[in-house]
Amino acid sequence: MGKSVLVMMEIKDNKLRNVSREILTAANRIAEEIVAVAFGSDIAKHTEELGRYGASKVYTVTNKELDVYTTDAYFQALCQVIDKVQPDAILMPHTAIGKDLAPRIASFYNWGLVSDVIDVQKEGADIIFTRPIYAGKALEKRKVVEGIPFATVRPNNIVAEVTGGSVEKIDFKAEIKNLLTIVKEVIRKTSEGVDLAEAKVVVAGGRGIKSSEGFSLLQDLANVLGGAVGASRGACDAEYCDYSLQIGQTGKVVTPDLYIACGISGAIQHLAGMSSSKVILAINKDPEAPIFQIADYGVVGDLFEVVPLLIEEFKKLQYTTA
Ligand code: FAD
């Protein structure tokens, strides 16, 4: 089992997303041969890099219809690659695209799907997937006993490793027809900068931020640390920031090295999106705030006093995650 593993790559703004490297490393643990697939007309330049992270073959599916993600175009193209490669296992990123596409693929082929895994290991002949359950309070291990092992992998949990090696590039034209959706324009809501889902440092604000101006203070701290800004739903509902920043059960799941929660109470739905962060620093003026129960470091105080001090100190250290 697991001889040939098909991994779907994600490229954003012409850059390979780090989760793509991470799933190549995960595939390396279980595969004899890694076949990567990447979509879009401008992807050939990434082939060598995919080889460095372990892919031995790369299917470059260069149809124009795949330059911008749509469920039906990607679905048609990926099915054709799966039919051609006949993989023994499939890994995809647990990103917006992976979350949308993987269940459709699984249901089409009548396979199970192990979603949102944080670790992939081989134990004897079995592939063992580890995934968080109960909003991150426990971990479960799963193996697939029927159909092929098929999983989506959460970003930022597997350390990508260069393994070297040569790669064969296979140009593949998919037959894409009867599209139900055509994207005419993509309007970005979030500002340019560090991708929240892959950031090593996340500075998140809650209702305690009190205004949209308060978020610029958090952006300053994020800039000093080379991180990204996130938010609780409380802050989004209060219109202090855009919903694209929301972290939690109904928002994004992040697992940075450092999560700084500012003026966030720590509701269970928020914890579902950030409790797996490696180090959590909470700043809250209420010493009883539940966020302190999961924080590694806590500062009881007014965030409008504490955050400027942090910015000043980190500037002195010239801290950077680069
Ligand atoms: P509050 O709970 O109001 O907390 C604000 C905190 O700021 C308080 O602890 C206060 O002490 C502190 N504070 C105030 N002023 C300052 C100051 N000057 N300095 C320091 N601290 C200060 N929530 C999410 O976040 N993500 C989700 O995905 C999500 N999904 C949900 C799904 C469902 C089905 C439901 C029912 C709820 C969901 N929620 C989600 C909402 C969640 O239950 C909470 O309501 C929300 O997380 C609260 O946001 P908050 O912590 O910013 O606000």
Boltz pocket constraint, residues with backbone or C-beta under 6 A from the ligand:
constraints:
  - pocket:
      binder: B
      contacts: [[A, 205], [A, 206], [A, 207], [A, 208], [A, 209], [A, 231], [A, 232], [A, 233], [A, 234], [A, 235], [A, 246], [A, 247], [A, 248], [A, 249], [A, 250], [A, 251], [A, 252], [A, 262], [A, 263], [A, 264], [A, 265], [A, 266], [A, 267], [A, 268], [A, 269], [A, 270], [A, 273], [A, 283], [A, 284], [A, 285], [A, 286], [A, 289], [A, 301], [A, 302], [A, 303], [A, 304]]
      max_distance: 6.0
